[in-house]
Amino acid sequence: MYKLLTVDGNPKVAKGNKLQDKYWSCILHLIPESTEICPYQDIAGCKTGCLNTAGRGGIIKHGETTNAIQIARQRRTDLFLNDQAEFMTRLIKDIKTFMRACDRKGKKPALRLNGTSDIQWEYIKVEGQNMFDMFPTVQFYDYTKIPTRKIAHIKNYHLTWSYSEANIKYAAWFEKIKHNIAVVFRTKDLPITFKGKKVIDGDLTDMRFLDESNVIIGLKAKGKARKDTSGFVINNNIIARAIA
């Protein structure tokens, strides 16, 4: 339906859309192939276990090296890197199309621009406006691993910061943060608390802007992340033994 945006192709987004009466959400997926797309991928140790390999995006037939989902994401990524002006023109068109679809459903539009990327959209402008300025009635939301992002002044953009212990200095920064923090756990059952904060199940829906404040967003490791040993994925078996 949308050249750049995906509505029901992401299982968690689709699940949230079915559960939500007020909002309808869609997502933009790129390939996190460089620090231009994900600046902290090496520091945070999340490159190998990235959600880009989760779900259908990671299903590749025997004897093949890619699939239709990855090919589509690569085309979008190449367009963003090689012709950002054209990419933004298409993105604006797709957002307008999505907004009209939301109107027909009687729902408010919600949009996650960084499905498998960590682009600082607040700095990308078209004729002097970023996407948040251009579409003030759209609720934008994302995860980020960039600790220095400052978006409090952007009223229609919600960020959830993503935790990792792959780098000691990076992990220490999160001890002071007052925003919601996403943590990927290795095992099936999420812990009740982490770092003294309540853990909620972040896999129930993708709409992070509806979460309560000052909590840990618990996510279960998916795709290649299940085998991650960098410190990006937290082994809560160890946490459980320590508590016991």
C-alpha positions, 0 to 999 in steps of 0.5 A: 500500500505504501512505498516506504511505510509498512502498516501490517507487515510488522507483526507487533505493529499489526498486533497493536493496531488491532488492540488500539481503538484510538491510534493506527500505526505504521513503520519505516524499515531501513537496513542498519548497514552503517553508522550513518543509519545507526550511529551507535551500533558498534558502541552499543553492540547491537549490530549483530542482534539487530531486529532487522533479522527478526521475524520474516525479515530473517527468514531466508530460504536454503541456498539464498542469501536474502529475501523480498523483505530485505531487498525492499529495505535495501532499496529504501536505504539506498534511496535515503543514502544516495538521494535524500531529497527524493526519499523525503519527497516520497516519505512526505507523500506516503505520510499524507496517504497514511493520514487519509487512511487513518481518517477513513478508519476514524483513528489518529495516525502514529508513525515510527520512522526508525523501525530498524534505524536510528536516524535523528529526524529532528535534523532532517528538514525539507524547506525549513521544516522537519517531519514533526513540524510538517505533520503536527497531528501525527504522533511520532515515536521511536527507540534510540541508542543515541544518549545525547538526543534532545527532543523534549521540545518536540511535543509530537515525538516520543523516544524510548532509550535503548539499554546495552552493557556492551560498553561500560560508559554507555551503560553508566549513562542510563543510571541517570536517565529519567526517560523510559528505557528499553532492555532486551532480555534473553529468556522467556520470562521478563524480570519484575524489576531491572535497575530498581525500576518496574519492567513492563512487557514491551512486546504487547504493543509497539505504541511506546508513547502510550506507556506509563512513565519511568519504567523499563520496557522489557523486550524478548530477544528475537532473531540473531539477538537470541545468541548475542553475547556483546552485552546488548541482550541481558541474561535475566537468568543471571538476574534471577539467581542474583535475587534468589 
